[in-house]
Each structure stands twice: as structure tokens, then as C-alpha cells.
Amino acid sequence: MATQNSGRASAKALLLHYPNLNHQELDSLADLIRDLSKFDLASVRADRRLSEQLAALCRAQGSRASMPLPQLVWLLALPLVLGLGVLWSLLE
């Protein structure tokens, strides 16, 4: 829990200084953003200034600061499987 809070705090601090970051800080920020929990990412997006900085980072860095593909696939597959299960149970 403390590690997540420190990761969120570090990401917020670096986002406040984006785009004026050196290469190492930029790599660290991309890693932090990618590793944030959905709750932490939502708290970053809730802040208007941080949200704008995060959007700029994602536009500039592309996939480096986005959700890993396997996690994205599972995130999209779960509602699909649940929906098919409900549909199947309604058709029986």
C-alpha cells in the first residue's frame, strides 16, 4: 500500500514537471504510469492539470506510458465473457 502511494506521489510530482524532464526521469515516469493501479490512475486523471500533462505524455510517448497489452486484453475480455454468459443463460 505504501509503495502504491509513493508510486502515485512520484508520478504526480514528475507529471507536474512534464515535459521538462531528462531522459531518466521520462523513463521513470513512463514506468510509474504503466504500473499505477486503476484507482491511482483515476486519481491522477481527476486532477485537471495532471490529466492534461498525462494526455500530453501519452501522445508524445505512445505505448511507453500506456497499459500493457495483456492487461488490456484481459480488461476487455472480461466484460465480453460475462456478457456472453448472460446472453447464453437468457437463450436457454
Buried (B, 14 or more C-beta within 10 A) or exposed (E): EEEEEEBBEBBBEBBEEBEEBEEEBBEBBBBBBBBBEEEBBEBBEEBEEBEEBBEEBBEEBEEBBBBEEEEEEEEEEEEEEEEEEEEEEEEE
